[in-house]
Amino acid sequence: MAARCVICAQARRFASDRSGAVAIMAATLLSVVMVAAAFAVDQGSLYFERREAQALTDLAAITAAAHLQRAPDAALITFTDNHKRNVRLIRDKEPSRAPLETTDAHSELYVETGRYKADPDVSPEMRFTVGGTPPNAVRVTYRRKGTLYFGSAIMEPPTMTTAAVAATVEEAAISVGSRLASVEDGVLNALLGALLDADLSLRAADYRALINTDVDGLAFLDALAAELNLTAGTYEEVLASKASIGQILRALTASVGQSGGARVALQGLLGSKGGGTLRVPLSALLDLGRLGRLSVGQGQAAGLKTAVSVMELIGASVTVANRSRQVEVGTDLGIDGLLGVDVHLAVGEPPLNLPWLAAGEAGTIVRTSQIRLRLTVKVEGPGGVLGNIIQLPIYVEVGHAEAKLRQLACVSGQVSRVFVEALPGVFDIWITEVDPAEFRRFGSKPTLHPGKLVDLPLRFPLPGLSITGFAHVGSGNLWPSSLTFTPKDIADGVVKSVSTQQLVQPLVHSLLSDLELNIALKLGGLGLGLDLPSLPLLKDQVQKILNGVAEPLDTLIYGLLSALGVRVGEADIRVNAAHCGRAVLVY
């Protein structure tokens, strides 16, 4: 009993003894601090490892985007040059990644090529499309095991994953249209005068000055923005508006400088006060792509200086302004060998209403308008039974020509080649009569009837005479052709042409060689019609007379169409500018 009391007393003394408590608590806390320190060291190490991995991933993505043709190898070299060994490379389209613990690699690199589109309406992580064509971007994903200095004894090191997307900005401006190979001032004055509802008297030298003068497209839009009071907006806002022909001509005048024949010619057009009621939807003329988001006046810093022919810009403007209208061109065109020509034209919209000039990345498309011409040509007849006048009704239909920017080849950030696919417009030309109401309806083909060449009543003692004819020349289905432009071609403003294999030269002569004539005599007062399809002498005489005016008719038709930006069975393509930007990190 006494012993138990002694033990109890000692226990009470031990429990109440406070000496050494600090040492015990310190030892306990030190253990906790050491564990926390070890955890902090591991976490800090993992943080800096992740930072380093992300920096390397960003650098690898930029390097790979700058070398798209060998993107996987370029990305891997970035890691090996930074002393990252034992990296397993997984190329685009290879099987999915296996867990790191099942491989011998300490880390792995997954490289995917595709297309990046900077669309503000799409979330940033969705703007990259794996396998998108043509490729302009690379996504690099890097996985590796983190390093645990203290925690590896009780847990597996975590797997770190970093990713980056880099893209290159490769842009070009292309246009499709037609060059004026020869200048007939009478034809051009009559055509542009009819389109502008003005009386023009420009000389051939004036038109040549307009043809040979280029302006910078963005500088022109800056001047046009001032005319439209939109200087505080963006180029997209300018292109979303409509401008009068006068505003466009004044903007061009401000863009060509203070001297030169082009300025004189533009002032002559302004002095005619034509096109007052016409409005041009500018989006049907130009498309700037991403450059459209720049503020007005900032275009010069974009690195894409776009040279545009003044004459082509005028022609495209008046053509777009006259869409869905039927325009009659005056009969006094001053064509040698012709008594007169009655010309009607109608302009239709191209599919999707794509513009004539556009700037953008690979895949950018430009198109010309659809054009219809209806001509009634009057030729001097031999007299006698054929009379003094022979008429030749011609109907011309030219579909839209198209050019597509296929690829830009860049070497060390400089343009090496620009590849364009071009397709001339399908064309059909007839000797036929066309209903004027059907002529302007582009949604359907007009009904074609044999054209009346001669229609004379009975003239005693000569019989009445009716001669009709029908002929057709067309291109059929066409295939695109590839064109290559060098930096020198672009700097020199070189225009390259594509043509259909079925192109016929000279055009009207080929049309006349297909002409089928039908002759009917009107005998006596009974009005008896007698079909005589085998009168060789009359047919030969008519054919000879028409063949004699084939050359001036070719000149007339080609001149009219070229001024409207189209050609028969051909298309003229120009790369107005090209720019290779650096590879940049986009996500």
C-alpha positions as CSV (number, residue, x, y, z in Angstrom):
1,M,0.0,0.0,0.0
2,A,2.8,2.3,0.9
3,A,4.6,1.4,-2.3
4,R,1.6,2.3,-4.4
5,C,1.4,5.7,-2.7
6,V,5.0,6.4,-3.5
7,I,4.4,5.6,-7.1
8,C,1.4,7.8,-7.2
9,A,3.3,10.6,-5.6
10,Q,6.1,10.3,-8.1
11,A,3.6,10.3,-11.0
12,R,2.0,13.5,-9.7
13,R,5.3,15.2,-9.3
14,F,6.3,14.2,-12.9
15,A,3.0,15.4,-14.3
16,S,3.4,18.7,-12.5
17,D,7.0,19.1,-13.5
18,R,7.3,21.8,-16.3
19,S,11.1,21.6,-16.9
20,G,12.1,20.5,-20.5
21,A,8.7,21.3,-22.1
22,V,10.2,23.8,-24.5
23,A,12.7,21.3,-25.8
24,I,10.1,18.7,-26.4
25,M,7.9,21.2,-28.2
26,A,10.8,22.5,-30.2
27,A,11.7,19.0,-31.3
28,T,8.1,18.3,-32.4
29,L,7.8,21.6,-34.2
30,L,11.2,21.1,-35.9
31,S,10.0,17.9,-37.4
32,V,6.9,19.7,-38.7
33,V,9.0,22.5,-40.1
34,M,11.4,20.1,-41.7
35,V,8.5,18.3,-43.4
36,A,7.0,21.6,-44.5
37,A,10.4,22.8,-45.8
38,A,10.9,19.6,-47.7
39,F,7.4,20.0,-49.2
40,A,8.2,23.7,-50.0
41,V,11.4,22.7,-51.7
42,D,9.7,20.1,-53.8
43,Q,6.9,22.5,-54.7
44,G,9.3,25.3,-55.5
45,S,11.4,22.9,-57.6
46,L,8.3,21.8,-59.5
47,Y,7.2,25.4,-60.1
48,F,10.6,26.4,-61.6
49,E,10.7,23.1,-63.6
50,R,7.3,23.9,-65.0
51,R,8.4,27.5,-65.8
52,E,11.4,26.2,-67.6
53,A,9.4,23.5,-69.4
54,Q,6.8,26.1,-70.6
55,A,9.6,28.5,-71.8
56,L,11.2,25.6,-73.7
57,T,7.8,24.6,-75.1
58,D,7.1,28.2,-76.3
59,L,10.5,28.3,-77.9
60,A,10.1,24.9,-79.6
61,A,6.7,26.0,-81.0
62,I,8.1,29.2,-82.4
63,T,11.1,27.3,-84.0
64,A,8.8,24.6,-85.4
65,A,6.4,27.2,-86.9
66,A,9.4,28.9,-88.6
67,H,10.3,25.6,-90.2
68,L,6.9,24.1,-91.0
69,Q,8.3,21.6,-93.5
70,R,10.3,19.9,-90.7
71,A,8.4,21.1,-87.6
72,P,8.9,17.9,-85.4
73,D,12.7,17.8,-85.9
74,A,12.9,21.6,-85.3
75,A,11.0,21.3,-82.0
76,L,13.1,18.4,-80.8
77,I,16.4,20.2,-81.7
78,T,15.2,23.1,-79.5
79,F,15.0,20.7,-76.5
80,T,18.3,18.9,-77.2
81,D,20.1,22.2,-77.6
82,N,18.9,23.1,-74.2
83,H,20.3,20.0,-72.6
84,K,17.1,18.0,-72.5
85,R,18.1,14.5,-73.3
86,N,16.1,11.3,-73.6
87,V,13.1,13.0,-75.1
88,R,10.7,10.8,-77.0
89,L,9.4,12.6,-80.1
90,I,5.8,11.8,-81.2
91,R,5.2,13.2,-84.7
92,D,1.9,14.4,-86.0
93,K,-0.6,11.6,-86.8
94,E,1.4,9.0,-84.9
95,P,-0.4,6.7,-82.4
96,S,-1.6,8.3,-79.1
97,R,0.8,8.8,-76.3
98,A,1.6,6.0,-73.8
99,P,2.0,6.8,-70.1
100,L,5.6,7.9,-69.3
101,E,6.1,5.1,-66.8
102,T,5.6,2.5,-69.6
103,T,8.4,4.0,-71.7
104,D,12.1,4.4,-71.3
105,A,11.9,8.1,-72.0
106,H,12.2,10.7,-69.2
107,S,9.9,13.0,-71.2
108,E,8.1,13.2,-74.5
109,L,7.4,15.8,-77.1
110,Y,4.2,15.8,-79.2
111,V,4.2,18.0,-82.3
112,E,1.1,18.7,-84.4
113,T,0.9,20.9,-87.5
114,G,-2.3,22.6,-88.6
115,R,-4.0,25.9,-89.3
116,Y,-4.5,28.8,-86.9
117,K,-7.2,31.4,-87.6
118,A,-7.2,34.5,-85.6
119,D,-11.0,34.8,-85.3
120,P,-12.1,37.0,-82.4
121,D,-15.4,35.2,-82.3
122,V,-13.7,31.9,-81.4
123,S,-12.2,31.2,-78.1
124,P,-8.3,31.2,-78.2
125,E,-7.9,27.5,-77.5
126,M,-10.2,26.6,-80.4
127,R,-8.5,28.7,-83.1
128,F,-6.0,26.0,-83.9
129,T,-7.2,23.1,-86.1
130,V,-5.0,20.0,-86.2
131,G,-4.3,19.0,-89.8
132,G,-5.9,22.2,-91.2
133,T,-4.7,23.2,-94.7
134,P,-2.7,24.9,-95.8
135,P,-0.7,24.6,-92.5
136,N,0.5,27.8,-90.9
137,A,0.9,26.8,-87.2
138,V,2.3,24.2,-84.9
139,R,1.2,23.0,-81.5
140,V,3.8,21.6,-79.3
141,T,2.9,19.6,-76.1
142,Y,5.7,18.6,-73.7
143,R,5.3,16.0,-70.9
144,R,7.9,15.1,-68.3
145,K,8.2,13.7,-64.8
146,G,8.8,16.3,-62.2
147,T,11.6,16.1,-59.7
148,L,10.9,15.4,-56.0
149,Y,13.9,15.8,-53.7
150,F,12.2,14.7,-50.5
151,G,8.8,13.5,-51.4
152,S,9.8,10.7,-53.7
153,A,10.0,8.3,-50.8
154,I,6.3,8.5,-50.1
155,M,4.7,9.5,-53.5
156,E,5.2,9.3,-57.3
157,P,6.6,12.4,-59.0
158,P,3.8,14.3,-60.8
159,T,3.6,14.5,-64.6
160,M,3.9,18.0,-65.9
161,T,2.3,19.0,-69.2
162,T,3.0,22.2,-71.0
163,A,1.7,23.3,-74.4
164,A,2.1,26.2,-76.8
165,V,0.8,27.2,-80.3
166,A,2.9,29.3,-82.7
167,A,1.9,30.6,-86.1
168,T,3.4,32.4,-89.0
169,V,1.6,35.3,-90.7
170,E,2.1,34.8,-94.5
171,E,-0.1,37.1,-96.5
172,A,-0.4,38.3,-100.1
173,A,-2.7,40.5,-102.0
174,I,-4.0,39.2,-105.4
175,S,-6.2,40.6,-108.1
176,V,-7.9,39.2,-111.2
177,G,-9.0,41.2,-114.2
178,S,-7.7,42.1,-117.6
179,R,-5.1,44.4,-119.1
180,L,-6.0,46.8,-121.8
181,A,-3.7,45.5,-124.5
182,S,-4.6,48.4,-126.9
183,V,-6.3,51.7,-126.2
184,E,-9.2,52.8,-128.4
185,D,-10.2,56.1,-126.9
186,G,-13.5,56.2,-128.8
187,V,-14.6,52.9,-127.5
188,L,-13.5,53.6,-123.9
189,N,-15.1,57.1,-123.9
190,A,-18.4,55.6,-125.1
191,L,-18.3,52.7,-122.7
192,L,-17.3,54.6,-119.5
193,G,-19.5,57.5,-120.6
194,A,-22.5,55.1,-120.7
195,L,-21.6,53.5,-117.4
196,L,-21.2,56.9,-115.8
197,D,-23.9,58.7,-117.7
198,A,-21.5,61.3,-118.8
199,D,-19.9,62.7,-122.0
200,L,-16.2,61.8,-121.9
201,S,-13.5,63.1,-124.2
202,L,-10.3,61.5,-122.7
203,R,-7.5,60.9,-125.1
204,A,-5.6,57.6,-125.6
205,A,-2.6,59.2,-123.7
206,D,-4.9,59.8,-120.7
207,Y,-6.0,56.2,-120.6
208,R,-2.4,55.0,-120.9
209,A,-1.4,57.2,-117.9
210,L,-4.2,55.6,-115.9
211,I,-3.2,52.1,-116.9
212,N,0.5,52.7,-116.1
213,T,0.0,54.3,-112.7
214,D,-0.3,52.4,-109.5
215,V,-1.5,53.6,-106.1
216,D,-1.1,52.0,-102.7
217,G,-4.4,50.4,-101.8
218,L,-4.2,51.3,-98.1
219,A,-3.2,54.9,-98.9
220,F,-6.2,55.1,-101.3
221,L,-8.5,53.9,-98.5
222,D,-7.0,56.5,-96.2
223,A,-8.0,59.2,-98.7
224,L,-11.4,57.6,-99.3
225,A,-12.0,57.5,-95.5
226,A,-11.5,61.2,-95.4
227,E,-14.1,61.6,-98.2
228,L,-16.5,59.5,-96.2
229,N,-15.8,61.1,-92.8
230,L,-14.6,57.8,-91.4
231,T,-11.1,58.7,-90.4
232,A,-11.7,57.6,-86.8
233,G,-12.8,54.1,-87.8
234,T,-11.2,51.0,-89.1
235,Y,-10.6,49.8,-92.6
236,E,-13.4,47.3,-92.1
237,E,-15.8,50.1,-91.4
238,V,-14.7,52.0,-94.5
239,L,-15.2,48.9,-96.7
240,A,-18.6,48.3,-95.2
241,S,-19.8,51.6,-96.5
242,K,-20.7,52.8,-100.0
243,A,-19.0,55.5,-101.9
244,S,-19.9,57.6,-104.9
245,I,-17.9,57.5,-108.1
246,G,-16.9,61.1,-107.4
247,Q,-15.6,60.2,-104.0
248,I,-13.5,57.4,-105.4
249,L,-12.1,59.6,-108.1
250,R,-11.2,62.3,-105.6
251,A,-9.5,59.7,-103.4
252,L,-7.5,58.4,-106.4
253,T,-6.5,62.0,-107.3
254,A,-5.2,62.5,-103.8
255,S,-3.3,59.2,-103.9
256,V,-1.4,59.7,-107.3
257,G,0.4,62.9,-106.2
258,Q,0.5,66.4,-107.5
259,S,1.8,65.8,-111.1
260,G,1.6,63.4,-113.9
261,G,-0.7,62.3,-116.6
262,A,-2.9,60.2,-114.3
263,R,-3.8,63.2,-112.2
264,V,-4.8,65.1,-115.4
265,A,-6.9,62.2,-116.6
266,L,-8.6,61.9,-113.2
267,Q,-9.4,65.5,-113.1
268,G,-10.9,65.1,-116.6
269,L,-13.2,62.3,-115.3
270,L,-14.1,64.5,-112.3
271,G,-14.9,67.4,-114.6
272,S,-17.5,65.2,-116.5
273,K,-19.6,65.0,-113.3
274,G,-20.6,61.5,-114.2
275,G,-21.9,58.7,-111.9
276,G,-23.5,61.1,-109.5
277,T,-26.3,58.7,-108.5
278,L,-24.2,55.6,-108.6
279,R,-22.9,54.0,-105.3
280,V,-20.2,51.5,-105.0
281,P,-20.4,48.9,-102.2
282,L,-16.7,48.9,-101.3
283,S,-16.7,45.4,-99.9
284,A,-17.4,44.1,-103.5
285,L,-14.1,45.8,-104.5
286,L,-11.6,45.0,-101.8
287,D,-11.1,42.6,-98.9
288,L,-8.2,43.3,-96.6
289,G,-8.5,40.2,-94.4
290,R,-7.0,40.8,-90.9
291,L,-5.7,44.2,-92.0
292,G,-9.2,45.4,-92.1
293,R,-9.2,45.5,-88.3
294,L,-6.5,48.2,-88.3
295,S,-7.4,51.8,-87.7
296,V,-7.5,54.1,-90.6
297,G,-4.0,55.5,-91.2
298,Q,-2.2,52.6,-89.6
299,G,-2.0,50.5,-92.8
300,Q,1.5,51.5,-93.7
301,A,2.8,49.8,-90.5
302,A,1.2,46.5,-91.5
303,G,4.1,45.5,-93.9
304,L,1.8,44.8,-96.8
305,K,2.0,47.6,-99.4
306,T,-0.6,46.8,-102.0
307,A,0.0,48.3,-105.5
308,V,-3.2,48.8,-107.5
309,S,-3.6,50.0,-111.1
310,V,-5.7,53.2,-111.2
311,M,-7.4,52.1,-114.4
312,E,-8.3,48.7,-113.0
313,L,-9.7,50.3,-109.9
314,I,-11.8,52.7,-111.9
315,G,-13.0,49.9,-114.2
316,A,-13.9,47.7,-111.2
317,S,-15.7,50.5,-109.5
318,V,-18.0,51.4,-112.4
319,T,-18.6,47.7,-113.1
320,V,-19.7,47.0,-109.5
321,A,-21.8,50.2,-109.5
322,N,-23.7,49.1,-112.6
323,R,-24.5,45.6,-111.4
324,S,-28.1,44.5,-112.1
325,R,-28.5,47.4,-114.6
326,Q,-28.7,47.2,-118.4
327,V,-26.6,49.9,-120.0
328,E,-26.8,51.1,-123.6
329,V,-23.6,52.3,-125.3
330,G,-23.8,54.8,-128.1
331,T,-23.8,53.7,-131.7
332,D,-21.1,56.1,-132.9
333,L,-17.9,54.3,-131.8
334,G,-15.7,55.3,-134.7
335,I,-14.9,51.7,-135.7
336,D,-13.5,51.5,-139.3
337,G,-15.5,49.4,-141.6
338,L,-18.7,49.5,-139.6
339,L,-21.7,51.8,-140.3
340,G,-22.8,51.6,-136.7
341,V,-22.8,49.4,-133.6
342,D,-25.6,49.2,-131.0
343,V,-24.2,47.9,-127.8
344,H,-26.0,46.8,-124.6
345,L,-24.3,45.4,-121.6
346,A,-25.4,43.9,-118.3
347,V,-23.2,43.1,-115.3
348,G,-23.9,40.3,-112.9
349,E,-22.5,39.5,-109.5
350,P,-19.9,36.7,-109.1
351,P,-20.8,33.8,-106.8
352,L,-20.6,34.7,-103.1
353,N,-20.1,38.3,-104.2
354,L,-16.3,37.9,-103.8
355,P,-14.2,41.0,-104.6
356,W,-11.8,41.8,-107.4
357,L,-8.8,42.3,-105.1
358,A,-8.2,40.7,-101.7
359,A,-5.4,40.4,-99.2
360,G,-5.1,37.5,-96.9
361,E,-3.6,34.1,-96.2
362,A,-3.5,31.0,-98.4
363,G,-7.0,30.2,-99.6
364,T,-7.9,33.8,-100.4
365,I,-10.1,34.0,-103.5
366,V,-10.9,36.8,-105.9
367,R,-13.4,36.9,-108.8
368,T,-14.5,39.1,-111.6
369,S,-18.1,40.0,-112.5
370,Q,-20.2,38.2,-115.0
371,I,-20.7,40.1,-118.2
372,R,-23.2,40.0,-121.0
373,L,-23.0,42.0,-124.2
374,R,-25.6,42.3,-126.9
375,L,-24.3,43.9,-130.1
376,T,-26.2,44.8,-133.3
377,V,-23.5,45.6,-135.9
378,K,-24.4,47.4,-139.2
379,V,-22.2,46.7,-142.2
380,E,-22.4,48.3,-145.6
381,G,-24.1,46.0,-148.1
382,P,-23.5,45.6,-151.8
383,G,-26.9,46.9,-152.9
384,G,-29.1,45.0,-155.3
385,V,-30.9,42.0,-153.9
386,L,-28.9,42.1,-150.6
387,G,-29.7,45.8,-150.0
388,N,-27.4,48.5,-148.6
389,I,-27.2,47.3,-145.0
390,I,-26.4,43.9,-143.5
391,Q,-26.9,43.5,-139.8
392,L,-25.0,41.1,-137.5
393,P,-26.5,40.4,-134.1
394,I,-23.9,39.1,-131.6
395,Y,-24.5,37.9,-128.1
396,V,-21.5,37.5,-125.7
397,E,-21.6,35.9,-122.3
398,V,-18.5,35.7,-120.1
399,G,-18.6,34.0,-116.7
400,H,-16.6,35.1,-113.7
401,A,-12.8,34.5,-113.7
402,E,-11.3,33.3,-110.5
403,A,-7.9,33.3,-108.8
404,K,-7.0,31.6,-105.5
405,L,-3.9,32.2,-103.4
406,R,-2.6,28.6,-103.0
407,Q,0.6,29.0,-101.1
408,L,3.4,31.4,-100.0
409,A,6.9,30.0,-99.7
410,C,9.0,31.9,-97.2
411,V,12.8,31.5,-96.5
412,S,14.3,33.2,-93.5
413,G,11.2,35.5,-93.2
414,Q,11.4,36.6,-96.8
415,V,9.1,35.8,-99.7
416,S,10.5,33.2,-102.0
417,R,7.6,32.3,-104.2
418,V,3.8,32.9,-104.4
419,F,1.7,30.2,-105.9
420,V,-1.7,31.1,-107.4
421,E,-4.4,28.9,-109.0
422,A,-6.3,30.8,-111.7
423,L,-9.4,29.9,-113.7
424,P,-10.6,31.9,-116.7
425,G,-14.3,32.6,-117.1
426,V,-16.4,30.3,-119.2
427,F,-17.4,32.1,-122.4
428,D,-20.0,31.6,-125.1
429,I,-20.5,33.8,-128.1
430,W,-23.4,33.5,-130.6
431,I,-24.8,35.1,-133.7
432,T,-28.3,35.2,-132.5
433,E,-31.3,37.3,-131.4
434,V,-31.9,37.7,-127.7
435,D,-35.0,39.0,-125.9
436,P,-33.9,42.2,-124.1
437,A,-36.0,41.2,-121.0
438,E,-34.1,37.9,-120.7
439,F,-30.8,39.5,-121.4
440,R,-30.5,41.2,-118.0
441,R,-31.8,38.2,-116.0
442,F,-28.6,36.4,-114.9
443,G,-30.4,33.6,-113.1
444,S,-31.4,31.9,-116.3
445,K,-30.1,31.5,-119.8
446,P,-31.9,33.6,-122.5
447,T,-33.8,31.9,-125.3
448,L,-31.7,32.1,-128.5
449,H,-33.2,32.6,-132.0
450,P,-31.5,32.8,-135.4
451,G,-30.4,36.3,-136.0
452,K,-31.8,38.5,-138.8
453,L,-29.0,39.6,-141.1
454,V,-31.1,40.9,-144.0
455,D,-34.9,41.5,-144.0
456,L,-36.0,43.3,-147.1
457,P,-39.6,43.7,-148.4
458,L,-40.7,43.1,-152.0
459,R,-39.1,45.8,-154.2
460,F,-40.4,45.6,-157.7
461,P,-38.8,44.2,-159.8
462,L,-36.6,42.6,-157.0
463,P,-38.1,40.0,-154.7
464,G,-38.2,40.4,-150.9
465,L,-35.3,38.7,-149.1
466,S,-34.8,37.3,-145.6
467,I,-31.5,36.0,-144.4
468,T,-31.1,34.5,-140.9
469,G,-28.1,33.0,-139.4
470,F,-26.9,31.1,-136.3
471,A,-23.4,30.4,-135.0
472,H,-21.8,29.5,-131.7
473,V,-18.3,29.4,-130.2
474,G,-17.7,28.5,-126.6
475,S,-15.1,27.3,-124.1
476,G,-16.8,24.5,-122.4
477,N,-15.6,23.3,-119.0
478,L,-12.3,24.8,-117.8
479,W,-9.6,23.6,-115.4
480,P,-7.4,25.8,-113.1
481,S,-3.9,26.6,-114.0
482,S,-1.0,27.2,-111.6
483,L,1.1,30.4,-111.7
484,T,4.3,31.2,-109.8
485,F,5.3,34.7,-108.9
486,T,8.8,35.6,-107.7
487,P,9.6,38.7,-105.5
488,K,10.9,40.5,-108.7
489,D,7.6,39.7,-110.4
490,I,5.7,41.3,-107.5
491,A,7.9,44.3,-107.3
492,D,7.7,44.9,-111.1
493,G,3.9,44.5,-111.2
494,V,4.1,41.6,-113.6
495,V,0.7,40.4,-114.8
496,K,0.5,36.7,-115.8
497,S,-2.3,35.2,-117.9
498,V,-4.1,31.9,-118.1
499,S,-6.3,30.8,-120.9
500,T,-8.6,28.0,-121.9
501,Q,-7.4,25.3,-124.2
502,Q,-10.4,26.1,-126.4
503,L,-9.5,29.7,-126.9
504,V,-10.1,30.7,-130.5
505,Q,-8.2,33.5,-132.2
506,P,-9.3,35.6,-133.9
507,L,-12.7,35.3,-132.2
508,V,-15.2,36.7,-134.7
509,H,-13.5,34.9,-137.6
510,S,-14.0,31.6,-135.8
511,L,-17.6,32.5,-135.0
512,L,-18.3,33.3,-138.7
513,S,-16.7,30.0,-139.8
514,D,-19.5,28.3,-137.8
515,L,-22.2,30.5,-139.3
516,E,-25.2,28.7,-140.9
517,L,-27.2,30.9,-143.2
518,N,-30.8,30.4,-144.2
519,I,-32.2,32.4,-147.2
520,A,-35.8,32.9,-148.0
521,L,-37.2,34.8,-151.0
522,K,-40.5,36.6,-150.8
523,L,-42.2,36.3,-154.2
524,G,-45.0,38.4,-155.6
525,G,-47.8,40.2,-153.7
526,L,-48.9,36.9,-152.3
527,G,-46.1,37.0,-149.7
528,L,-45.1,33.5,-150.7
529,G,-42.0,32.4,-148.7
530,L,-39.7,30.0,-150.5
531,D,-36.9,28.5,-148.5
532,L,-33.7,28.3,-150.6
533,P,-30.9,27.0,-148.3
534,S,-28.6,26.2,-151.2
535,L,-28.1,29.6,-152.8
536,P,-24.3,29.5,-152.8
537,L,-23.7,32.9,-154.5
538,L,-25.7,34.9,-152.0
539,K,-24.2,33.0,-149.0
540,D,-20.7,33.5,-150.2
541,Q,-21.2,37.2,-150.8
542,V,-22.7,37.7,-147.3
543,Q,-19.9,35.6,-145.7
544,K,-17.2,37.6,-147.5
545,I,-18.7,40.9,-146.4
546,L,-18.9,39.8,-142.8
547,N,-15.3,38.3,-142.9
548,G,-14.2,41.8,-143.9
549,V,-15.3,43.3,-140.6
550,A,-14.1,40.4,-138.4
551,E,-10.9,42.2,-137.3
552,P,-12.5,45.5,-136.2
553,L,-15.2,43.5,-134.4
554,D,-12.6,41.5,-132.5
555,T,-11.0,44.8,-131.4
556,L,-14.4,46.2,-130.3
557,I,-15.4,43.1,-128.3
558,Y,-12.0,42.7,-126.6
559,G,-11.8,46.4,-125.8
560,L,-15.3,46.5,-124.3
561,L,-14.7,43.4,-122.1
562,S,-11.2,44.4,-121.1
563,A,-12.4,47.8,-119.9
564,L,-14.9,45.9,-117.7
565,G,-12.2,43.7,-116.2
566,V,-12.8,40.5,-118.1
567,R,-11.5,38.7,-121.2
568,V,-12.8,36.0,-123.5
569,G,-11.3,32.7,-122.3
570,E,-8.5,34.4,-120.4
571,A,-7.7,35.9,-117.0
572,D,-4.9,38.2,-116.0
573,I,-3.5,37.7,-112.5
574,R,-1.4,40.0,-110.5
575,V,0.2,39.5,-107.0
576,N,-0.1,43.0,-105.7
577,A,1.9,42.4,-102.5
578,A,3.3,39.6,-100.4
579,H,4.6,39.5,-96.9
580,C,6.2,36.8,-94.7
581,G,5.9,37.6,-91.0
582,R,7.9,36.0,-88.1
583,A,6.7,33.0,-86.3
584,V,4.9,34.3,-83.1
585,L,3.3,32.6,-80.1
586,V,-0.4,32.8,-80.4
587,Y,-1.6,30.6,-77.5
